[in-house]
């Protein structure tokens, strides 16, 4: 018999010589040790598969969800985590990118954390790298309006891509939420390439929205201001549209006043009298 076999034989006899209670205790301890070692190895493998930025993202997620009111110290910690995750996005860490997509698509994740996901991509400052799933989300009729508005203001408003012009005007003519229409108006008003982007077809659409009273009251005055941006490009047509708006007594006084003001500033003809606007009307306008 070899030395190894003799050793195992000796240990076996030794173990059998122990009282039953002691043998049970040794067996339980041995099994526990095996389980602990197995779990340790398992978690080592799991952690080895998680990137450092994924850990930062998990910590940021916990911070967002647990710190509803984030004061100075919390904000400092949160900013450091955001910078770490943003750096991973800029490096195109594939594990991190996939993890962000999974979080976004999960219905269990909070709106606040999804807003943070948008913010993380905004910090990347590269419109070309914005995930397609953000743009796809804009088409969801039952999507969260707060998230959709944030996507528009974070990525579309700064994009020079003219494909979004049709999207903005389709929003204005649709029955979608007023918050989305406001973002569309803001994006159109802030465009730097208006001379190349604005067309007569768009001007006609804006005019019809007002004259047909299809536009909600909350955005009518802002539509008038946008129409005013067409004046340097189509002065005669814009002037005619504004005059129709001014003369339509069924419209609210603020929209009519804005139309008259734009005409008065751009015309050498007799000045149009501004409609009387009550304090309540102004208060409502600023509260929209």
Helices and strands as residue ranges (DSSP letters): H 3-17, H 20-49, H 52-66, H 72-90, H 94-105, H 111-124, G 127-129, H 132-137, H 145-151, I 152-156, H 163-172, H 178-189, H 194-197, H 200-211, H 217-228, H 235-247, H 253-266, H 279-287
